[in-house]
Amino acid sequence: MELSEIIGEIGIEGARWIEEHIDEQYKALEYLWRNLQDPEAFPKLIVMNALVSYQLTGRGEDWWWEFAQWFSDNPPRELPGDYLRFLENSRYNRRLFNAKARRIERFWKGLGEVDLLLYYSRMEEIWKIIAERMGARPTSKTIVFSVKMLGYAGRIVRGEFHPFPFQIPIPVDLRIERLTRKLGGNDPIAFWSDVAEKSGVPPLHIDSIIWPLLGSEEKRRVVAERFGRTGEELVRLLE
């Protein structure tokens, strides 16, 4: 099977299943919401965390669980100060604190008063707003990733599912770059946008399908069992 056929067979609902049952980032956000129950602070914390999710000193999954546990135990009273205190004491995000603190301050200056959950059904719009207020390229990894995580937040709080827009590209990091080259592509954004168009699955959902499989034998096994021959084909392709 071609890659786009495999992704198409899994589909948006399959991607949703992977997000909600396999993605540790989604599980961490569910845990935080159960403990925090603050619809104003919750999405802002998540977007701030996504905007500084680079140059980590541990696995991304561990970083998001550290974040969720910290704010479950220490509900924020004053943002962005409480977030900066968390970042300063983080085990998994110790590098480039000053640069990341400036990003948080810029976010707060531009978006601290915005009700982010209003944009859950208008994700393309908030994607452009975040990029503009942060002075960043819309295709930048952390900008795109912040919208993905905001989408998770909206789904968890609202209890309703809106697929990610096709216009928002895949977050590009070293793993995605390497996988793109392995599969015969050069430009990751163009390559995965083409797969999205052919498969009918938006790039951010494709990210959810492939990302957990790149570093976990156990998750590859779960996907192969859940999606049968299609899952097995995908696992073989990504190995």
C-alpha positions as CSV (number, residue, x, y, z in Angstrom):
1,M,0.0,0.0,0.0
2,E,1.1,3.6,-0.7
3,L,1.7,5.8,2.3
4,S,-1.3,8.0,1.5
5,E,-3.5,4.9,1.2
6,I,-2.4,3.7,4.6
7,I,-3.1,7.1,6.2
8,G,-6.4,7.3,4.4
9,E,-7.4,3.8,5.7
10,I,-6.7,4.9,9.3
11,G,-8.5,8.2,8.7
12,I,-9.3,11.1,10.9
13,E,-11.3,8.9,13.4
14,G,-8.3,6.5,13.6
15,A,-6.0,9.5,14.2
16,R,-8.4,10.6,16.9
17,W,-8.3,7.2,18.6
18,I,-4.5,7.3,18.6
19,E,-4.5,10.8,20.1
20,E,-6.9,9.9,22.9
21,H,-5.6,6.5,23.7
22,I,-1.9,6.5,22.9
23,D,-0.6,10.1,22.9
24,E,0.9,10.7,26.4
25,Q,0.6,14.5,25.8
26,Y,-3.2,14.2,25.4
27,K,-3.3,12.0,28.6
28,A,-1.3,14.5,30.5
29,L,-3.7,17.3,29.5
30,E,-6.7,15.2,30.5
31,Y,-5.0,14.7,33.9
32,L,-4.3,18.4,34.3
33,W,-7.9,19.3,33.4
34,R,-9.4,16.9,35.9
35,N,-7.3,18.5,38.6
36,L,-7.4,22.2,37.5
37,Q,-10.9,22.7,36.1
38,D,-10.0,26.3,35.2
39,P,-11.2,27.0,31.6
40,E,-9.4,30.3,31.5
41,A,-5.9,29.3,32.7
42,F,-5.9,25.8,31.2
43,P,-5.5,26.7,27.5
44,K,-3.1,29.5,28.3
45,L,-0.8,27.2,30.3
46,I,-0.9,24.7,27.4
47,V,0.0,27.2,24.7
48,M,2.8,28.6,26.8
49,N,4.1,25.1,27.4
50,A,4.0,24.3,23.7
51,L,5.8,27.5,22.7
52,V,8.8,26.6,24.8
53,S,8.8,22.8,23.9
54,Y,12.2,22.8,22.2
55,Q,15.8,21.9,23.3
56,L,14.4,19.6,26.0
57,T,16.6,17.8,28.5
58,G,14.4,14.7,28.4
59,R,11.6,13.0,26.4
60,G,8.7,15.1,25.3
61,E,6.2,12.8,27.1
62,D,8.1,13.3,30.4
63,W,8.1,17.0,29.9
64,W,4.3,17.2,29.4
65,W,3.7,15.0,32.4
66,E,6.0,17.2,34.5
67,F,4.0,20.2,33.4
68,A,0.6,18.5,34.1
69,Q,1.7,17.3,37.6
70,W,3.2,20.6,38.6
71,F,0.1,22.6,37.8
72,S,-2.2,20.0,39.2
73,D,-0.3,20.4,42.5
74,N,0.2,24.1,42.2
75,P,-2.8,25.8,40.5
76,P,-1.8,29.1,39.0
77,R,-2.8,32.3,40.8
78,E,-0.7,34.8,38.8
79,L,0.3,34.3,35.2
80,P,2.7,34.4,33.6
81,G,4.8,34.5,36.7
82,D,3.6,31.1,38.0
83,Y,4.5,29.5,34.6
84,L,8.0,31.1,34.7
85,R,8.6,29.7,38.1
86,F,7.7,26.2,36.9
87,L,10.0,26.6,33.9
88,E,12.8,27.8,36.1
89,N,12.5,24.7,38.2
90,S,11.8,22.2,35.4
91,R,13.7,19.0,35.2
92,Y,13.1,18.4,31.5
93,N,13.4,21.9,30.1
94,R,16.5,23.5,31.6
95,R,18.1,24.9,28.5
96,L,17.9,28.5,27.2
97,F,15.7,29.7,30.1
98,N,16.2,33.4,29.3
99,A,15.1,33.0,25.7
100,K,12.1,30.9,26.7
101,A,11.1,33.4,29.4
102,R,11.1,36.2,26.7
103,R,8.8,34.0,24.6
104,I,6.4,33.6,27.5
105,E,6.4,37.3,28.2
106,R,5.8,38.0,24.5
107,F,2.9,35.6,24.4
108,W,1.4,37.1,27.5
109,K,1.7,40.6,26.2
110,G,0.0,39.6,22.9
111,L,-2.5,37.0,24.0
112,G,-2.8,37.0,27.8
113,E,-6.2,38.6,27.6
114,V,-7.5,36.4,24.8
115,D,-10.1,33.7,25.5
116,L,-8.3,31.0,23.5
117,L,-11.0,28.4,23.8
118,L,-13.2,30.6,21.6
119,Y,-11.0,29.6,18.8
120,Y,-11.3,25.9,19.2
121,S,-13.6,25.7,16.1
122,R,-11.5,28.4,14.4
123,M,-8.1,26.9,14.6
124,E,-6.8,28.3,11.4
125,E,-7.6,31.8,12.7
126,I,-5.8,31.4,16.0
127,W,-2.8,29.8,14.3
128,K,-2.3,33.0,12.3
129,I,-2.9,35.2,15.3
130,I,-0.4,33.3,17.5
131,A,2.3,33.5,14.7
132,E,1.7,37.2,14.2
133,R,1.7,38.1,18.0
134,M,4.8,36.0,18.5
135,G,6.6,37.5,15.5
136,A,7.2,34.0,14.1
137,R,6.7,32.1,10.9
138,P,3.4,30.4,10.8
139,T,5.2,27.2,9.8
140,S,7.5,27.3,12.8
141,K,7.4,24.0,14.8
142,T,6.4,25.5,18.1
143,I,3.7,27.8,16.5
144,V,2.1,24.9,14.8
145,F,2.5,22.6,17.8
146,S,0.9,25.2,20.1
147,V,-2.3,25.1,17.9
148,K,-2.3,21.3,18.0
149,M,-2.1,21.3,21.8
150,L,-4.8,24.1,22.0
151,G,-7.0,21.8,19.8
152,Y,-6.5,19.0,22.4
153,A,-7.4,21.5,25.2
154,G,-10.6,22.5,23.4
155,R,-11.6,18.9,22.8
156,I,-11.0,18.0,26.5
157,V,-12.8,21.0,28.0
158,R,-15.7,21.2,25.5
159,G,-16.2,17.5,25.1
160,E,-16.6,17.8,21.3
161,F,-14.3,17.0,18.4
162,H,-13.3,19.4,15.6
163,P,-10.7,18.0,13.1
164,F,-7.6,20.1,12.6
165,P,-7.7,22.3,9.4
166,F,-5.8,21.1,6.4
167,Q,-4.1,24.4,6.1
168,I,-2.0,24.0,9.2
169,P,1.2,22.1,8.4
170,I,2.9,19.3,10.3
171,P,5.3,20.3,13.1
172,V,8.8,19.7,11.6
173,D,11.5,18.4,13.9
174,L,14.6,16.2,13.3
175,R,12.5,13.0,13.5
176,I,10.1,14.3,10.9
177,E,12.9,15.6,8.7
178,R,14.7,12.2,8.8
179,L,11.4,10.3,8.1
180,T,10.6,12.6,5.2
181,R,14.0,11.9,3.6
182,K,13.6,8.1,4.2
183,L,10.3,8.2,2.4
184,G,11.7,10.1,-0.6
185,G,10.7,13.6,0.2
186,N,12.8,16.8,0.5
187,D,10.6,19.5,2.0
188,P,8.7,18.0,5.0
189,I,5.9,20.5,4.9
190,A,5.2,20.0,1.2
191,F,5.6,16.2,1.5
192,W,3.2,15.7,4.3
193,S,0.7,18.3,3.0
194,D,0.6,16.2,-0.2
195,V,0.0,13.1,1.8
196,A,-2.8,14.9,3.6
197,E,-4.4,16.0,0.4
198,K,-4.3,12.5,-1.1
199,S,-5.4,10.7,2.1
200,G,-8.0,13.1,3.3
201,V,-6.3,13.4,6.7
202,P,-5.1,16.8,7.9
203,P,-1.3,17.2,8.6
204,L,-1.7,17.6,12.3
205,H,-3.7,14.4,12.5
206,I,-1.0,12.7,10.4
207,D,1.5,13.9,13.0
208,S,-0.6,12.1,15.6
209,I,-0.6,8.9,13.6
210,I,3.2,8.7,12.9
211,W,4.8,10.5,15.9
212,P,4.1,7.9,18.6
213,L,5.4,5.1,16.3
214,L,8.8,6.6,15.8
215,G,10.2,5.8,19.2
216,S,8.1,3.2,20.9
217,E,8.0,-0.6,20.2
218,E,4.9,-0.9,22.5
219,K,3.0,1.8,20.7
220,R,3.8,0.2,17.3
221,R,2.4,-3.0,18.6
222,V,-0.8,-1.3,19.8
223,V,-1.4,0.4,16.5
224,A,-0.7,-2.8,14.6
225,E,-3.3,-4.6,16.7
226,R,-5.9,-1.8,16.6
227,F,-5.7,-1.3,12.8
228,G,-4.9,-4.8,11.6
229,R,-3.2,-5.1,8.2
230,T,-3.2,-1.3,7.7
231,G,-1.5,-0.8,11.1
232,E,1.1,-3.4,10.3
233,E,1.8,-1.8,6.9
234,L,2.3,1.6,8.6
235,V,4.6,0.1,11.2
236,R,6.7,-1.6,8.5
237,L,6.9,1.6,6.5
238,L,8.1,3.7,9.5
239,E,10.7,1.1,10.9
